[in-house]
Amino acid sequence: MTYAAQLASITRTPIYLVRLTMDFCSRTFGTAPCNATGIKCYNTRPTCVFTTAYQKVAGGKVYKFTSADAPIPFKAGERPYLVSVSVLPTEINEKRTVLQRASLVFSDEPDGDVGIDPYLSSRSSVQGTFWTKFLARNPNYLGRLLEILVGFSGEPEANFQRIFYGKIQTMRYADHRLYLESADRGVDLSDEYWPPKLGLRLRTDISSSEPIISLTDVSDLPATGLICIEDEIIAYTAKNVAANSLTGCTRAQHGTTAAAHGANENVDRAIYYAPQKPHTQIALMFTDWGYTPNVEYKSTSLVALGTPDFKLPLTEAVICKPTKRFDLLAELLELADAYQWTNLDGQFEFARRVPNAPSRTYQYLSDASNIVLRTGRSDYREDARITRFLVYWHRFITTTDDEDTKYFARLDVGVSPDREAPEWYDKEYPEELFSRFLMSDSESPSEVHDRNVANFALRNVFRRRDTPIELQCDVELKDEGIRVGQFVRISTDEVVRIDGSPVSEQLFQCIKREYLDFQFRLTFRRLGLGNVAYVAPNSTPVFSSADSDDKVYGFIANDSPNYGMMDQIGNDGYVII
């Protein structure tokens, strides 16, 4: 029976499959180039006795575990140790996407090392339990890959569907059980800094014109680049590793002032990013971080952030202090009007914060066909509403990350006066952005850049001035194809139009996907009450005859009585933003 047939079957036996990928050596103990002697290792790096010959197998060694309360599905070495699985879903938010996390519990038992120990036949005896030996041989488990899949008894492994892909954070053994915690790839952004923390200091005093600078260590600095000492940025053209010095130094770079500095003063690496559109800047930063397109991130979704070009402002920055990677990415995403999350392939994926796009594809959900009865509920997110957006930009002191208005030369404010008026909220709902990536001289002519920054502030207000509606509902496994970030058209009576009728094919984005014992709980956010007015092809019908795909375009105002704008029962109109 196929996986699709199992989904429709009344009787089925669900099974979890967990795959752990650990480092493993491709060499054979005692065989050149591994010239090890004595007690044999277990082909893991921590047990290696001839480390110069260690060579990690591409793809590592995969350990497989299945549900303890279900039949062994493949009979190909998987171990029925999995006692419980808890997956906390990722959630797309305006500011910080919530990481997807997983908690697993495994049972333990005495194990004979079959399929584990490559030299089992040469051992005089075997003892111990599976997990105690696993931890002893693989104490370097931190950051290794973990997958959780679901399927049914009788199905081949290839038909199992992935519901989680992340990295191991902790393993704890207690009371004959292993407790494992994992998080998606976004944890790297939260834990790592850019530029990296190097702990460098000056070895000697230097004057304000010294061209050679001696540090405690230069080995981790690039061959050429920038450093930051107190409030001065200094460029260098070469480094002398033996002497731990930087040569060819040019002082007072990027608007800073040359100054004398004392021995033992902290020294940080600095990095300059030249003017680029936000999505291009993200790609350059990913390259610096060693990320590979379509491995660590879905490159097509990143490139798509630049199409169409909504006159996004150019971004430019000197990063002078170690900053969490997530904070750098979060600002660039905001400037790109975009979201980021980790998909089920373990890749960062991206999408524009626009309600409609001509190239976008949609899935359709309805109360009648998809939503489990009495599981739908809507939530009006008052906390996500803003009526003014303040952008502080052109930081004229580049060597500090302090979010204080005194360090910024420019301010642009986007305001929705009607929403702040007594007829609406009679209140201001402000949000601030202190930007390190917006500089006044990034684009020529400067008037174009100024206008793009101002429009960016206005777009943020327009997009978020109305209280967003979030819709939560449960769906069956047949709709498991809906993923976080996907755009969906929903027909439901949980959200109504102004005449009280249920919305039909209303546009939402899936922001959360939670697995609940072979059902899914999905959370969607409604995308705005106005569409972006793209220029329509000549074949596009008038508004009253247009279907939902046509309506992603703007319409010439000759369609009486609507004239391409909002009608009397709340259909989405168009606005130029």
LOTORLUM-838625 format. One record per residue (C-alpha): residue number from 1; residue in one letter; x, y, z. Coordinates in steps of 0.1 Angstrom, whole numbers, always signed. Each point is the difference from the previous one (the first is absolute). Example, Ala and Ser with C-alpha at 12.3 -4.5 7.8 and 13.67 -1.06 7.14 Angstrom:
! residues 2
GUVEX   resi   resn       u       v       w
GUVEX      1      A    +123     -45     +78
GUVEX      2      S     +14     +34      -7
***
This chain:
! residues 577
GUVEX   resi   resn       u       v       w
GUVEX      1      M      +0      +0      +0
GUVEX      2      T     +14     +34      -9
GUVEX      3      Y      +4     +28     +25
GUVEX      4      A     -29     +19     -16
GUVEX      5      A     -22     -30      +3
GUVEX      6      Q     +11      -4     +37
GUVEX      7      L     -11     +36      +6
GUVEX      8      A     -35      -9     -12
GUVEX      9      S      -1     -33     +18
GUVEX     10      I     -23      -5     +31
GUVEX     11      T     +25     -24     +16
GUVEX     12      R     +37      +7      +0
GUVEX     13      T     +29      -4     +24
GUVEX     14      P     +20     +33      +3
GUVEX     15      I     +37      -1      +7
GUVEX     16      Y     +27     +26      +8
GUVEX     17      L     +34      -3     -15
GUVEX     18      V     +30     +19     +14
GUVEX     19      R     +33      +2     -19
GUVEX     20      L     +32     +12     +18
GUVEX     21      T     +30      +8     -22
GUVEX     22      M     +34      -3     +18
GUVEX     23      D     +36      +4     -11
GUVEX     24      F     +16     -32     -11
GUVEX     25      C     +35      -8     -14
GUVEX     26      S      +5     -16     -34
GUVEX     27      R     +34     -16      +9
GUVEX     28      T      +6     -36     +12
GUVEX     29      F     +19      -3     +32
GUVEX     30      G     +36     -12      -6
GUVEX     31      T      -2      +3     -38
GUVEX     32      A     +20     +28     -16
GUVEX     33      P      -4     +30      +1
GUVEX     34      C     -14      -9     +35
GUVEX     35      N     +31     -15     +17
GUVEX     36      A     -17      -3     +34
GUVEX     37      T     +10     -29     +23
GUVEX     38      G     -14     -14     +32
GUVEX     39      I     -36      +0     +11
GUVEX     40      K     -22      +8     -30
GUVEX     41      C     -21     +31      -1
GUVEX     42      Y     -37      +2     -10
GUVEX     43      N      +6     +22     -31
GUVEX     44      T     -12     +31     +18
GUVEX     45      R     +22     +31      +5
GUVEX     46      P      +0      -1     +38
GUVEX     47      T     +12     -37      +0
GUVEX     48      C     +26      +6     -28
GUVEX     49      V     +36     -10     +10
GUVEX     50      F     +16     +11     -33
GUVEX     51      T     -16     +34      -5
GUVEX     52      T     +22     +11     -29
GUVEX     53      A     -17     -26     -22
GUVEX     54      Y     -35      +7     +12
GUVEX     55      Q     -23      +7     -30
GUVEX     56      K     -37      +6      +5
GUVEX     57      V     -24     -19     -22
GUVEX     58      A     -21     +23     -22
GUVEX     59      G     -35      -1     +13
GUVEX     60      G     +11     -16     +33
GUVEX     61      K     -14     -31     +17
GUVEX     62      V     -38      +0      +4
GUVEX     63      Y     -16     -16     +31
GUVEX     64      K     -37      -8      -4
GUVEX     65      F     -27      -3     +27
GUVEX     66      T     -37      -7      -2
GUVEX     67      S     -30      +1     +23
GUVEX     68      A      +3     -24     +30
GUVEX     69      D     -38      -8      -1
GUVEX     70      A      -2      -9     -37
GUVEX     71      P     +13     -28     -22
GUVEX     72      I     +36      +3     -13
GUVEX     73      P      -8     +15     -35
GUVEX     74      F     +30      -8     -22
GUVEX     75      K     +19     -28     +19
GUVEX     76      A     +33     +16     -13
GUVEX     77      G     +18      +8     +33
GUVEX     78      E     -24     +27     +14
GUVEX     79      R      -4      -2     +37
GUVEX     80      P     -35      +3     +17
GUVEX     81      Y     +12     +22     +28
GUVEX     82      L     -21     +31      -6
GUVEX     83      V     -23      +5     +30
GUVEX     84      S     -13     +36      -6
GUVEX     85      V      +3     +29     -25
GUVEX     86      S      -9     +36      +7
GUVEX     87      V      +5     +26     -28
GUVEX     88      L      -5     +37      +7
GUVEX     89      P      -7     +17     -33
GUVEX     90      T     +18     +29     -16
GUVEX     91      E     -21     +32      -2
GUVEX     92      I      +5     +29     -23
GUVEX     93      N      -2     +33     +19
GUVEX     94      E      +6     +36     -11
GUVEX     95      K     +32      +3     +20
GUVEX     96      R     +14     -34      +9
GUVEX     97      T     -10     -33     -15
GUVEX     98      V      -4     -26     +27
GUVEX     99      L     +23     -30      -3
GUVEX    100      Q     -14     -34      -5
GUVEX    101      R     +11     -23     +28
GUVEX    102      A      -4     -37      +7
GUVEX    103      S      +2     -21     +32
GUVEX    104      L      +4     -37      -2
GUVEX    105      V      +2     -29     +25
GUVEX    106      F     +16     -33      -8
GUVEX    107      S      +1     -33     +20
GUVEX    108      D     +32     -19      +5
GUVEX    109      E     +10     -37      +1
GUVEX    110      P     +31     -22      -1
GUVEX    111      D     +15      +0     -35
GUVEX    112      G     +24     -22     -19
GUVEX    113      D     +14     +27     -23
GUVEX    114      V     -12     -18     -32
GUVEX    115      G      +0     +26     -28
GUVEX    116      I     +17     +25     +24
GUVEX    117      D     +36     -13      +6
GUVEX    118      P     +19      -5     -32
GUVEX    119      Y     +25     -23     +18
GUVEX    120      L     -25     -20     +21
GUVEX    121      S     +13     -34     -12
GUVEX    122      S     +34      +8     +15
GUVEX    123      R     -12     +10     +35
GUVEX    124      S      +4     -25     +28
GUVEX    125      S     -33     +11     +16
GUVEX    126      V     -28     +24      -4
GUVEX    127      Q     -19     +16     +29
GUVEX    128      G     -20     +31      +8
GUVEX    129      T     -32     +16     -12
GUVEX    130      F      -6     +18     -33
GUVEX    131      W      -3     +36     +12
GUVEX    132      T     +28      -2     +27
GUVEX    133      K     +24     -12     -27
GUVEX    134      F     -13     +25     -26
GUVEX    135      L      +7     +29     +24
GUVEX    136      A     +35     -14      +9
GUVEX    137      R      +9      -3     -37
GUVEX    138      N     -17     +31     -13
GUVEX    139      P      +4     +28     +26
GUVEX    140      N      +3     +24     -30
GUVEX    141      Y     -37      -3      -7
GUVEX    142      L      -7     +37      +4
GUVEX    143      G     -12     +16     -33
GUVEX    144      R      -4     -33     -18
GUVEX    145      L     -31      -5     -22
GUVEX    146      L     -33     -14     +11
GUVEX    147      E     -31      -8     -21
GUVEX    148      I     -35     -10     +12
GUVEX    149      L     -23     -17     -26
GUVEX    150      V     -35     -15      +2
GUVEX    151      G     -15     -29     -20
GUVEX    152      F     -19     -32      +3
GUVEX    153      S      +6     -36      +5
GUVEX    154      G      +5     -17     -33
GUVEX    155      E     +14     +30     -18
GUVEX    156      P     +37      +2     -12
GUVEX    157      E     +23     +26     +17
GUVEX    158      A      -1     +21     -32
GUVEX    159      N     -37      +7      +6
GUVEX    160      F      +4     +13     +35
GUVEX    161      Q      -5     +38      +3
GUVEX    162      R     +23     +23     +18
GUVEX    163      I     -14     +22     +27
GUVEX    164      F     +32     +13     +16
GUVEX    165      Y     +36      +6     -10
GUVEX    166      G     +24     +15     +25
GUVEX    167      K     +32      -2     +20
GUVEX    168      I      +6     -18     +32
GUVEX    169      Q      +4     +24     +30
GUVEX    170      T      +1     -23     +30
GUVEX    171      M      +0     -37      +9
GUVEX    172      R      -7     -11     +36
GUVEX    173      Y      +0     -36     +13
GUVEX    174      A     -20      -8     +31
GUVEX    175      D     -20     -30     +13
GUVEX    176      H      +9     -21     -30
GUVEX    177      R     -14     +25     -24
GUVEX    178      L     +16     +26     -24
GUVEX    179      Y     -16     +35      -1
GUVEX    180      L      +9     +19     -31
GUVEX    181      E      -6     +37      -9
GUVEX    182      S      +3     +14     -35
GUVEX    183      A      -6     +33     -18
GUVEX    184      D      -2     +10     -36
GUVEX    185      R     +29     +17     -19
GUVEX    186      G     -10     +34     +12
GUVEX    187      V     +17      -7     +33
GUVEX    188      D     +33      +7     -18
GUVEX    189      L     -12     +36      -7
GUVEX    190      S      -9      +4     +37
GUVEX    191      D     +33     -14     +14
GUVEX    192      E     +27     +12     -24
GUVEX    193      Y     +15     +35      -4
GUVEX    194      W     +11     +20     -30
GUVEX    195      P     +27     +12      -2
GUVEX    196      P     +11     -29     +23
GUVEX    197      K     +13      +7     +35
GUVEX    198      L     +38      -3      -2
GUVEX    199      G     +11     +14     +34
GUVEX    200      L     +28     +21     -15
GUVEX    201      R     +20     +27     +17
GUVEX    202      L     +27     +25      -8
GUVEX    203      R     +35     -12     +10
GUVEX    204      T     +15     +35      +1
GUVEX    205      D     -11     +37      +1
GUVEX    206      I      -6     +15     -35
GUVEX    207      S      +0     +36     -11
GUVEX    208      S     -27     +15     -22
GUVEX    209      S     +21      -5     -31
GUVEX    210      E     +16     -35      +7
GUVEX    211      P      +0     -20     -33
GUVEX    212      I      +9     -34     +17
GUVEX    213      I     -22     -13     +28
GUVEX    214      S     +11     -29     +22
GUVEX    215      L     -28     -22     +15
GUVEX    216      T      -1     -30     +24
GUVEX    217      D      -9     -22     -30
GUVEX    218      V      -8      +6     -37
GUVEX    219      S      -4     -36     -12
GUVEX    220      D     -39      +2      -1
GUVEX    221      L      -1     +33     -18
GUVEX    222      P      -3      +0     -39
GUVEX    223      A     +31      +9     -21
GUVEX    224      T     -14     +35      -5
GUVEX    225      G     -29     +19     +16
GUVEX    226      L     -11     +22     +28
GUVEX    227      I      +4      +2     +37
GUVEX    228      C     -17     +21     +26
GUVEX    229      I     +18     +15     +31
GUVEX    230      E     -21     +21     +23
GUVEX    231      D     -17     +25     -23
GUVEX    232      E     +24      -4     -30
GUVEX    233      I      -2     -22     -30
GUVEX    234      I     +33     -10     -16
GUVEX    235      A      +6     -17     -33
GUVEX    236      Y     +31     -23      -6
GUVEX    237      T     +14     -15     -31
GUVEX    238      A     +20     -30     +14
GUVEX    239      K      +6     -20     +32
GUVEX    240      N     +32     -15     +13
GUVEX    241      V     -10     -31     +19
GUVEX    242      A     +35      -6     +14
GUVEX    243      A      +2     +35     +15
GUVEX    244      N     -37      +2      +8
GUVEX    245      S      -2     +34     -18
GUVEX    246      L     -22     +17     -26
GUVEX    247      T     +18     +21     -26
GUVEX    248      G      -9     +26     -26
GUVEX    249      C     -25     +16     +25
GUVEX    250      T     -21     +29     -11
GUVEX    251      R     -15     +18     +29
GUVEX    252      A     -34     +18      +6
GUVEX    253      Q     -21     -20     -24
GUVEX    254      H     -38      +3      -6
GUVEX    255      G      -4     +34     +16
GUVEX    256      T     +19      -8     +32
GUVEX    257      T     +29     +21     +14
GUVEX    258      A     +36     -12      +5
GUVEX    259      A     +10      -2     +36
GUVEX    260      A     +27     -14     +23
GUVEX    261      H      -8     -33     +17
GUVEX    262      G     +15     -17     +30
GUVEX    263      A     +14     -35      +4
GUVEX    264      N     -25     -27      +9
GUVEX    265      E     -29     +19     -16
GUVEX    266      N     -26     -22     -15
GUVEX    267      V      +1      -6     -38
GUVEX    268      D     -29     -12     -21
GUVEX    269      R      -2     -11     -36
GUVEX    270      A     -21     +23     -21
GUVEX    271      I     -18      -8     -32
GUVEX    272      Y     -13     +25     -27
GUVEX    273      Y     -30      -9     -21
GUVEX    274      A      -3     +23     -31
GUVEX    275      P     -34     +13     -12
GUVEX    276      Q     -23     -28     -12
GUVEX    277      K     -37      -8      +1
GUVEX    278      P      -9     -19     +32
GUVEX    279      H      -4     -34     -15
GUVEX    280      T     +34      +3     -18
GUVEX    281      Q     +16     +11     +33
GUVEX    282      I     -15     -31     +17
GUVEX    283      A     +15     -23     -27
GUVEX    284      L     +34     +17      +4
GUVEX    285      M      -2      -5     +38
GUVEX    286      F     -10     -36      -4
GUVEX    287      T     +31      -5     -22
GUVEX    288      D     +22     +15     +27
GUVEX    289      W     -16     -24     +25
GUVEX    290      G      +8     -30     -22
GUVEX    291      Y     -36      -8      -9
GUVEX    292      T      -5     -19     -33
GUVEX    293      P     -30      +8     -22
GUVEX    294      N     -27     -27      +1
GUVEX    295      V     +18     -16     +29
GUVEX    296      E      -3     +25     +29
GUVEX    297      Y     -25     +22     -18
GUVEX    298      K     -25      -2     -29
GUVEX    299      S     +17     +24     -24
GUVEX    300      T     -30      +4     -23
GUVEX    301      S     -21     +14     +28
GUVEX    302      L     +28     +24      +9
GUVEX    303      V      +4     +13     -36
GUVEX    304      A     -38      +4      -2
GUVEX    305      L      +1     +26     +27
GUVEX    306      G     +13     +24     -26
GUVEX    307      T     -29      -7     -24
GUVEX    308      P     -18     +23      -6
GUVEX    309      D     +22     +28     +11
GUVEX    310      F     -22     +22     +23
GUVEX    311      K     +28     +27      +0
GUVEX    312      L     +15     -15     +31
GUVEX    313      P     +27     +22     +15
GUVEX    314      L     +36     -10      -5
GUVEX    315      T     +18     -14     +31
GUVEX    316      E     +35      +7     +11
GUVEX    317      A     +18      -5     +33
GUVEX    318      V     +33      -4     +19
GUVEX    319      I      -5     -27     +26
GUVEX    320      C     +26      +9     +27
GUVEX    321      K     -11     -21     +30
GUVEX    322      P      -8     -37      +3
GUVEX    323      T     -38      -1      -6
GUVEX    324      K     -23     -30      +1
GUVEX    325      R      -6     -12     -36
GUVEX    326      F     -37      +0      +6
GUVEX    327      D      -1     +37      +8
GUVEX    328      L     +18      +8     -32
GUVEX    329      L     -23     -22     -21
GUVEX    330      A     -31     +13     +18
GUVEX    331      E      +7     +36     -10
GUVEX    332      L      +7      -8     -36
GUVEX    333      L     -32     -21      -2
GUVEX    334      E     -19     +30     +14
GUVEX    335      L     +15     +23     -27
GUVEX    336      A      -9     -26     -26
GUVEX    337      D     -36      -2     +13
GUVEX    338      A      +5     -38      +4
GUVEX    339      Y      -3     -29     +24
GUVEX    340      Q     +25     -29      +6
GUVEX    341      W      -6     -34     +15
GUVEX    342      T     +16     -35      -1
GUVEX    343      N     -18     -24     -23
GUVEX    344      L      -3     -38      +3
GUVEX    345      D     +31      -5     -21
GUVEX    346      G     +20     +19     +27
GUVEX    347      Q      +5     +30     -23
GUVEX    348      F      -7     +36      +7
GUVEX    349      E     -29     +11     -22
GUVEX    350      F     -13     +35      -7
GUVEX    351      A     -32     +18     -12
GUVEX    352      R     -10     +36      -7
GUVEX    353      R     -25     +16     +24
GUVEX    354      V     -23      +9     -29
GUVEX    355      P     -37     -11      -2
GUVEX    356      N      +1     -10     -37
GUVEX    357      A     +25      -8     -27
GUVEX    358      P      -7     -12     -36
GUVEX    359      S     +24     -29      +1
GUVEX    360      R     -12     -14     +33
GUVEX    361      T     -19     -33      +3
GUVEX    362      Y     -26      -8     +26
GUVEX    363      Q     -17     -29     +17
GUVEX    364      Y     -37      +2      +9
GUVEX    365      L     -16      -9     +33
GUVEX    366      S     -36      +1     +10
GUVEX    367      D     -23      -9     +29
GUVEX    368      A     -17     -25     -21
GUVEX    369      S     +30     -19     -15
GUVEX    370      N     +30      +4     +23
GUVEX    371      I      -5     +16     +35
GUVEX    372      V      -9     -25     +27
GUVEX    373      L     -34      +8     +15
GUVEX    374      R      +0     +24     +30
GUVEX    375      T     +38      +5      +0
GUVEX    376      G      +1     +34     -17
GUVEX    377      R      +4     +32     +20
GUVEX    378      S     +11     +35      -9
GUVEX    379      D     +22     +24     +20
GUVEX    380      Y      +3     +38      -5
GUVEX    381      R     +37      +8      +8
GUVEX    382      E      -2     +34     +15
GUVEX    383      D     +37      -2     +10
GUVEX    384      A     +11      -1     -37
GUVEX    385      R     -17     +32     -10
GUVEX    386      I     +20     +32      -6
GUVEX    387      T     -11     +35     -12
GUVEX    388      R     +34     +16      -3
GUVEX    389      F     +34     -13      -8
GUVEX    390      L     +32     +19      +9
GUVEX    391      V     +32      -7     -18
GUVEX    392      Y     +32     +14     +15
GUVEX    393      W     +27      -3     -26
GUVEX    394      H     +34     +12     -11
GUVEX    395      R     +19      -9     +32
GUVEX    396      F     +29     +25      +0
GUVEX    397      I     +19     -18     +27
GUVEX    398      T      +5     -34     -16
GUVEX    399      T     +20     -15     +28
GUVEX    400      T     -29      -4     +24
GUVEX    401      D     -31     -21      -1
GUVEX    402      D     -19     +20     +26
GUVEX    403      E     -36      +7      -9
GUVEX    404      D      +0     +36     +10
GUVEX    405      T     -14     +28     -22
GUVEX    406      K     +31     +21      +6
GUVEX    407      Y     +20     -23     -22
GUVEX    408      F     -22      +5     -31
GUVEX    409      A      -1     +29     -24
GUVEX    410      R     -33      -9     -18
GUVEX    411      L     -36      -8     +10
GUVEX    412      D     -29     -10     -23
GUVEX    413      V     -35      -6     +14
GUVEX    414      G     -28     -18     -17
GUVEX    415      V     -34      +9     +15
GUVEX    416      S     -36     -10      -6
GUVEX    417      P     -18     +32     +12
GUVEX    418      D     -35     -15      -6
GUVEX    419      R      +7     -30     +22
GUVEX    420      E     +13     +23     +28
GUVEX    421      A     -31     +22      -3
GUVEX    422      P     -29      -2     +25
GUVEX    423      E     -22     -17     -26
GUVEX    424      W     +24     -30      +1
GUVEX    425      Y     +24      -8     +29
GUVEX    426      D      +5     +35     +14
GUVEX    427      K     +35     -12     +10
GUVEX    428      E     +35      -3     -14
GUVEX    429      Y     +14     -35      -4
GUVEX    430      P     +37      +7      -7
GUVEX    431      E     +29     -23     -10
GUVEX    432      E     +37     +10      -4
GUVEX    433      L     +28     -13     -21
GUVEX    434      F     +36     +11      +8
GUVEX    435      S     +17      -9     -33
GUVEX    436      R     +37      -9      -4
GUVEX    437      F      -6      -7     -37
GUVEX    438      L     -15     +32     -13
GUVEX    439      M     +26     +28      -8
GUVEX    440      S      -8     +33     -17
GUVEX    441      D     +27      -3     -26
GUVEX    442      S      -7     -35     -12
GUVEX    443      E     -18     +10     -33
GUVEX    444      S      +3     +27     -25
GUVEX    445      P     -19     +22      -4
GUVEX    446      S      -6      +3     +37
GUVEX    447      E     -36     +11      -5
GUVEX    448      V      -9     -35     -14
GUVEX    449      H     +15     -17     +31
GUVEX    450      D     -18     +24     +23
GUVEX    451      R     -33      -7     -17
GUVEX    452      N      +5     -37      +2
GUVEX    453      V      +7      +1     +37
GUVEX    454      A     -31     +22      +5
GUVEX    455      N     -21     -24     -21
GUVEX    456      F     +13     -30     +20
GUVEX    457      A     -13     +16     +32
GUVEX    458      L     -34      +7     -16
GUVEX    459      R      -3     -36     -13
GUVEX    460      N      +5     -13     +35
GUVEX    461      V     -28     +21     +14
GUVEX    462      F     -24      -8     -29
GUVEX    463      R      +7     -37      +4
GUVEX    464      R      -6      -1     +37
GUVEX    465      R     -23     +28      +9
GUVEX    466      D     -31     -23      +1
GUVEX    467      T      -1     -27     +26
GUVEX    468      P     +11     -33     -16
GUVEX    469      I     -22     -30      +3
GUVEX    470      E     +15     -34      +8
GUVEX    471      L     -20     -31      -8
GUVEX    472      Q      +8     -33     +17
GUVEX    473      C     -15     -33     -11
GUVEX    474      D      +7     -37      -1
GUVEX    475      V      +3     -20     -33
GUVEX    476      E      +4     -37      -7
GUVEX    477      L     +31     -16     -14
GUVEX    478      K     -13      +3     -36
GUVEX    479      D      +8     +37      +4
GUVEX    480      E     +35      -5     +14
GUVEX    481      G     +15     +16     -31
GUVEX    482      I      -7     +35     +14
GUVEX    483      R     +33     +14     +13
GUVEX    484      V     +10     +29     +21
GUVEX    485      G      +4     +31     -22
GUVEX    486      Q     -25     -13     -26
GUVEX    487      F     -28     +23     -13
GUVEX    488      V     -35     -14      +2
GUVEX    489      R     -34     +11     -10
GUVEX    490      I     -26      -9     +27
GUVEX    491      S     -38      +0      +0
GUVEX    492      T     -13      -1     +35
GUVEX    493      D     -27     +14     +23
GUVEX    494      E     +26      +6     +27
GUVEX    495      V      +8     +33     -18
GUVEX    496      V     -29     +20     -15
GUVEX    497      R      -4     +29     -23
GUVEX    498      I     -17     +32     +10
GUVEX    499      D     -34     -13     -10
GUVEX    500      G      +5     -30     +23
GUVEX    501      S      +5     -25     -28
GUVEX    502      P     +30     -25      +2
GUVEX    503      V     +32     +10     -18
GUVEX    504      S      +6     -18     -33
GUVEX    505      E     +35      -8     -12
GUVEX    506      Q     +14     +26     +24
GUVEX    507      L     +38      +3      -2
GUVEX    508      F     +20     -13     +30
GUVEX    509      Q     +36     -11      +7
GUVEX    510      C      +7     -31     +21
GUVEX    511      I     +22     +12     +29
GUVEX    512      K      -1     -31     +22
GUVEX    513      R      -3     -38      -6
GUVEX    514      E      -4     -22     +30
GUVEX    515      Y      -1     -38      -2
GUVEX    516      L     -26     -16     +23
GUVEX    517      D      +0     -38      -1
GUVEX    518      F      -7      -3     -37
GUVEX    519      Q     -19     +32      -4
GUVEX    520      F     +13     +35      -6
GUVEX    521      R      -9     +32     +17
GUVEX    522      L      +6     +29     -23
GUVEX    523      T      +2     +37      +8
GUVEX    524      F      -6     +25     -28
GUVEX    525      R      +4     +38      -1
GUVEX    526      R     -22     +20     -23
GUVEX    527      L     +20     +21     -23
GUVEX    528      G     -11     +36      -1
GUVEX    529      L     -32     +16     -12
GUVEX    530      G     +14     +14     -32
GUVEX    531      N     +19     -15     -29
GUVEX    532      V     +32     +13     -17
GUVEX    533      A     -10     +14     -34
GUVEX    534      Y     +21     -18     -25
GUVEX    535      V      -4      +9     -37
GUVEX    536      A     -23     -25     -16
GUVEX    537      P      +4     -17     -34
GUVEX    538      N     -23     +11     -28
GUVEX    539      S     -20     -32      +4
GUVEX    540      T     -11      +7     +36
GUVEX    541      P     -38      +4      +2
GUVEX    542      V     -18     +29     +17
GUVEX    543      F      -1      -3     +38
GUVEX    544      S     -36     -13      +3
GUVEX    545      S      +9     -29     -23
GUVEX    546      A     +34      -8     +14
GUVEX    547      D      +8     -32     +19
GUVEX    548      S     +23      -2     +30
GUVEX    549      D     +31      -4     -21
GUVEX    550      D      -8     +30     -21
GUVEX    551      K      -6     +21     +31
GUVEX    552      V     +37      +1      +9
GUVEX    553      Y      +2     +27     -27
GUVEX    554      G     -11     +36      +1
GUVEX    555      F     -30     +11     -21
GUVEX    556      I      -6     +31     -21
GUVEX    557      A     -28     +20     +16
GUVEX    558      N     -27      -6     -27
GUVEX    559      D     -19     -28     +17
GUVEX    560      S     -31     +17     +13
GUVEX    561      P     -11      +0     +28
GUVEX    562      N     +31     -14     +16
GUVEX    563      Y     +27     +19     -20
GUVEX    564      G     +26     -26     +12
GUVEX    565      M      -4     +10     +36
GUVEX    566      M     -16     -15     +31
GUVEX    567      D     -37      -8      -4
GUVEX    568      Q     -28      +3     +25
GUVEX    569      I      +5     -34     +16
GUVEX    570      G     +37      +1      +7
GUVEX    571      N     +18     -14     -31
GUVEX    572      D     +37      +8      -1
GUVEX    573      G      +8     +31     -20
GUVEX    574      Y     +34     +12     -13
GUVEX    575      V     +24     +25     +13
GUVEX    576      I     +34     +13     -13
GUVEX    577      I     +26      -5     +26
***
